[in-house]
């Protein structure tokens, strides 16, 4: 959907972001593609965040972080659990919800790229054409050299069936797998 001109691509992370979205979309002139989860997503935000077109939302801040984690859609709860576990192990990371995949929050991405050693994107989407691609596009266009790693689905058909939780674990999208990947990439 990001390839279509003049369209917003929005993936709210939890019921709180989803509830804030209609008022924002009503004020925009362009069409929007809204990608919602299957329902029953856990509530991550305790209060309604400021939803603005093209802006990310800080979920877990950490001034000493050397890892910036950008998550979109219903993977935010798993990303938050992973970042909290990493923090208890001494790995400092900041977590941002990126409901707007297009337009993407370029200012936030570049600001985090300046202050960290690694950027990690987390999405329940293939690694091409989604959040990872949008973040890499911003970094390339601005000659930023911060390494980017992606926790995402492979570009392949799923040959296994099961619950969403089971499939996430099979594809490394559960909180434990996300944390292990970030830990290994951080070095």
C-alpha positions in Angstrom: 0.0 0.0 0.0 2.9 2.4 0.6 3.6 2.4 -3.2 0.3 4.0 -4.0 0.5 7.8 -4.3 -1.3 10.2 -2.0 -2.4 7.5 0.5 -1.8 7.2 4.2 -1.0 3.8 5.7 -1.9 3.5 9.3 -1.5 0.5 11.7 -2.8 1.2 15.2 -1.1 -0.9 17.9 -3.8 -1.3 20.4 -7.4 -0.4 21.2 -6.3 3.0 22.5 -4.6 4.0 19.3 -7.5 2.6 17.3 -10.0 4.7 19.2 -7.9 7.9 18.7 -7.6 7.2 14.9 -11.1 8.2 13.5 -10.9 11.8 14.7 -7.4 12.2 13.1 -8.5 10.6 9.8 -11.6 12.8 9.6 -9.3 15.8 9.5 -7.1 14.5 6.6 -7.8 15.1 3.0 -6.0 12.1 1.6 -7.4 8.5 1.6 -6.1 6.1 4.2 -5.5 2.4 4.4 -6.0 1.3 8.0 -4.5 -2.1 8.9 -6.2 -3.5 12.0 -5.3 -6.6 14.0 -7.7 -9.5 14.4 -9.1 -8.0 17.6 -8.4 -8.5 21.3 -5.1 -6.8 21.0 -3.7 -6.1 24.5 -3.9 -2.5 25.7 -0.4 -1.1 25.7 -1.1 2.6 26.3 -2.6 3.5 29.6 -4.0 6.8 28.3 -4.8 8.1 24.9 -1.5 9.2 23.1 -1.3 12.2 20.9 -2.1 10.9 17.5 -0.9 13.1 14.6 -0.5 12.2 11.0 3.0 10.9 10.4 4.2 10.9 14.0 5.5 8.1 16.1 4.7 7.7 19.8 7.3 7.1 22.5 6.2 4.1 24.6 9.4 3.3 26.6 12.0 6.0 27.0 15.5 5.5 28.2 18.1 8.3 28.0 21.0 5.8 28.0 19.6 3.6 25.2 21.9 2.4 22.5 19.0 0.6 20.7 15.9 2.3 19.2 13.0 -0.1 18.5 10.3 1.0 16.1 7.1 -1.2 16.1 4.0 -0.9 14.1 0.5 -2.4 14.5 -0.3 -5.3 16.8 3.4 -6.2 17.5 3.7 -3.3 20.0 2.8 -5.4 23.0 5.4 -8.1 22.2 8.0 -5.4 21.5 7.2 -3.7 24.8 7.6 -7.0 26.7 10.9 -7.7 25.0 12.3 -4.2 25.7 11.3 -4.4 29.4 13.0 -7.8 29.7 16.1 -6.5 28.0 16.2 -3.5 30.4 16.1 -5.9 33.4 19.2 -7.6 31.8 21.0 -4.3 31.4 20.3 -3.8 27.7 18.9 -0.3 27.3 16.5 0.4 24.5 13.8 3.0 23.6 10.5 1.8 22.1 8.3 3.8 19.7 4.9 2.9 18.3 4.8 3.8 14.6 1.1 3.8 13.7 1.8 5.8 10.5 3.9 3.8 8.1 3.1 6.4 5.5 3.8 9.2 6.0 6.6 8.0 8.2 8.1 10.1 11.1 11.4 11.0 9.4 12.4 13.5 12.1 12.0 10.8 14.9 13.9 8.2 12.9 16.8 10.5 12.1 16.9 11.8 15.7 17.1 8.2 17.0 19.7 7.2 14.4 22.0 10.0 15.7 21.8 8.8 19.3 21.9 5.0 19.0 24.0 2.2 17.7 21.2 0.0 16.4 17.7 0.4 15.0 15.3 -2.5 15.1 11.9 -2.6 13.4 9.2 -5.0 14.6 6.2 -5.8 12.5 3.8 -8.6 11.6 4.5 -8.0 7.9 7.0 -9.2 5.4 10.3 -7.3 5.7 9.8 -5.6 2.3 7.3 -2.8 1.7 6.4 -2.1 5.3 7.9 -0.4 8.3 11.5 -1.7 7.8 11.5 -0.5 4.2 10.1 2.9 5.2 12.8 3.3 8.0 15.6 2.2 5.6 14.4 4.6 2.9 14.6 7.6 5.4 18.1 6.6 6.5 19.4 6.1 3.0 17.9 9.4 1.8 19.7 11.2 4.6 23.0 9.3 4.5 22.6 7.9 8.0 24.8 5.0 8.8 23.0 3.4 11.8 22.6 -0.3 11.3 19.0 -1.6 10.9 17.7 -5.0 11.7 14.2 -6.3 11.3 11.9 -8.6 13.2 9.3 -9.5 10.6 7.8 -12.2 8.6 9.7 -14.0 5.9 8.7 -13.3 2.3 7.2 -16.8 1.9 3.9 -18.5 2.2 3.1 -19.9 5.7 3.1 -23.7 5.5 1.9 -24.1 9.1 -1.4 -23.4 10.6 -2.3 -22.6 14.2 -3.3 -19.8 16.5 -1.8 -16.3 16.0 0.3 -16.8 19.1 1.6 -20.1 17.8 2.4 -18.6 14.4 4.2 -15.6 15.9 6.4 -18.0 17.9 7.1 -20.1 14.8 8.2 -16.9 13.0 10.2 -15.3 15.8 7.6 -12.6 16.5 7.0 -13.5 20.2 8.5 -11.4 23.0 11.2 -13.9 23.8 12.4 -14.2 20.2 12.4 -10.4 19.8 14.5 -10.0 22.9 17.0 -12.7 21.8 17.4 -11.2 18.4 18.0 -7.7 19.8 20.4 -9.0 22.3 22.4 -10.9 19.6 22.4 -7.9 17.2 23.5 -5.5 19.8 26.6 -7.6 20.4 
